[in-house]
Amino acid sequence: MSDGNFNRQLLPKTELSSGIRAGKAQMRMKAEQAFDAVLCKYFSGESQSRQNEMKVYFMDMLRN
């Protein structure tokens, strides 16, 4: 009788993990596009280097 433990090698290969990674990448891309739109609309007076600095900080926050 099984005690609830199983060997993952015996399970069929699923595309779940690659689907999750693809979904995360799409959401990250959408978030980046939305942030660019916010920068253009509300922070157009800021210098380009300041906008890049804000974008880098935002993308770092998404990765962590």
C-alpha positions in Angstrom: 0.0 0.0 0.0 1.3 3.4 -0.9 2.1 5.9 1.9 1.4 8.9 -0.3 4.9 9.4 -1.5 5.7 8.9 -5.1 8.6 9.1 -7.5 8.2 12.1 -9.8 10.1 10.3 -12.5 7.2 7.9 -12.9 4.7 10.8 -13.6 3.9 11.7 -17.2 5.6 14.8 -18.5 3.3 17.8 -18.4 3.6 21.3 -19.9 2.4 22.9 -16.7 5.7 24.4 -15.7 6.5 25.8 -19.1 3.0 27.2 -19.3 3.5 29.0 -16.0 6.8 30.5 -17.2 5.2 31.7 -20.4 2.3 33.2 -18.5 4.7 35.0 -16.2 6.7 36.4 -19.1 3.5 37.7 -20.8 2.4 39.4 -17.6 5.8 40.9 -17.1 5.7 42.3 -20.6 2.2 43.7 -20.1 3.3 45.3 -16.8 6.3 46.9 -18.6 4.1 48.3 -21.4 1.7 49.7 -18.8 4.5 51.3 -16.9 5.8 52.8 -20.1 2.4 54.3 -20.8 2.2 55.8 -17.2 5.7 57.3 -17.6 4.7 58.9 -20.9 1.4 60.3 -19.6 2.3 61.5 -16.1 6.1 61.9 -16.1 6.7 63.3 -19.6 8.4 66.3 -17.9 11.0 64.1 -16.3 14.4 63.7 -18.0 14.9 60.5 -20.0 17.6 59.3 -17.6 15.2 59.7 -14.7 12.5 57.8 -16.6 15.0 55.0 -17.3 16.0 54.9 -13.7 12.3 54.5 -12.6 11.8 51.8 -15.2 14.9 49.8 -14.1 13.7 50.0 -10.5 10.2 48.9 -11.5 11.5 45.9 -13.5 13.7 44.9 -10.6 10.7 44.9 -8.3 8.9 42.6 -10.7 11.7 40.1 -10.8 11.9 39.9 -7.0 
